[in-house]
Amino acid sequence: MQKLTPKQRNFRKSLLTKIHLADSYVSFYAENEKDYRDMLQQSFGKRSAADLTINQLIILLDFLNGKRANPVERVTKAQIDFIEKGWELKARDKSKRALMNFVNKNTNLTLIRLDALTKQQATGIINAIKRMKKA
């Protein structure tokens, strides 16, 4: 995490406090810590709110307060096809497992299927595959 100014540290600390006092946290997640940690992992790739950036903390607080987030745009069929075909052309190990290891390494997530990617993540994977040299 980057160095924060004293103002940013105080703001971050206040966000963490608000998160742990939010109604949905107190009424549900405080008693179901595993579900809370799983939700953080799925949404942010972290297991603790303390590891989140200020922007991520704001998103989490909005979620806990019931604000609807912008819907996440999922990967398209065309993107999945491009990723799979590009992988077959350029990878030494053309297996599905190797592809998923590559995807997980590049997204810092643990996914088991390509259709779990967002459009933005898929674009990053496509760009990474384009930069690969042919095997």
N, C-alpha and C positions, 0 to 999 in steps of 0.2 A: 504494500500500500504506500502511496506517496506521502511525503511530509505534509502535515496539515498546519495551518496557522492556528494560533490560540482560539480565534473566533470559530474556525471550522471545527476544531476539536470540541468546543462547547456545543456547537450546533449538532454535531454527530452524537455527542453524549445525550443531548436532549431528545434526539430522534430515537435512540435506543431505549430511553426511559419511556417515551410515548408508546413505542411498540409493545413493551412489556406491560403497559397499563391499558392498552386498547381492549375494548369489550370482547372482541372475538378471541383475542389471545387469552384473556383472563377466563372466559367462559368455556373455551374448548382446548386451545393449544397448551395451556399451562398444565392441564391434566393429561394431555396426550402428546408428550414431548417427542416421541418417535414420529408421529404424524407431522409435527411442526418441523422437525429436522428434515424429513423426507420432502416436505413442501419447499423448504429452502434449497435443498439439493436440486430438486427438479426445476425450480424457477431461476436460481442464481448460480448453481454449481458449487455452493458452499453449505456447510452443515451448521454454521453459527451466524447469527446476525452481526456479531462482533467483527466478522471477516468481510462484511459488505461495505461498499463505497457509500458515500453520502447519497448519490442518486439512487442506488439500489435500496437504501434504507427508506427513502421517500416513497418509492414504488411499493415496498413492503407495507409501510404504514398506511398508504392509501388502500391497499388490498385489505388489511386488517380492519380498516374503518368502513369497508363496504363500498368503496368507490370502484366503479367498473373501469378496468384498464382497457386500453385499445386492444382489440382482438389480435392475437398473434397469427401472423400469416404463415401457414405451413408450406413446406416444400411442395413444389408442383411435380406432376408426373414427368414432365419434360426435364426438369432438373435432376430427378432421380435417374432417368434414362441416360442423361448426359454424364452424370457421375459414374454410373456403372460402365458405360461404354468407354469413357476416358480412362477408367481404372484398368479395364481389360487391355487397352492399347499401350498404356505406359508403365504399368506396375510389373515388377519381377514376379512377385507372388500375387497371382490373380484371384486368390480365394476370397470368399465373402468375409471370412474372419479377418484377413489382412486389411481389407477395405474398411471394415468397422474399426479396427485398431487405428488406422490412419485418421478416420473421421473423429474418433474419440480423442486422439492426441491433438488434433487441430481445433477441437471445440472445447476441450477441457471438461467434457461430459462423459457419461457412460451410457451410451445408447446401444440398443441391440438391433434397431431397424432404421433405415434411412428416412422413412416417413415420419420419424419423430423430430427431424430437423425443422428449424424455421427457414423461411425463405432467405433470410440474411445469412444464416449459418451455411446453407447450401451454396450460396454465392461464394462464400469464402472457401469452401471445399472445392468448388469448380475452379476457382482461380489457382488454388494450390495444385490441383491436378494438371492444369494447363502449364504451370511452371515446371512440372516434372519432366525429366528427360526420358525418352523411350528406353525401355529395358532391352 
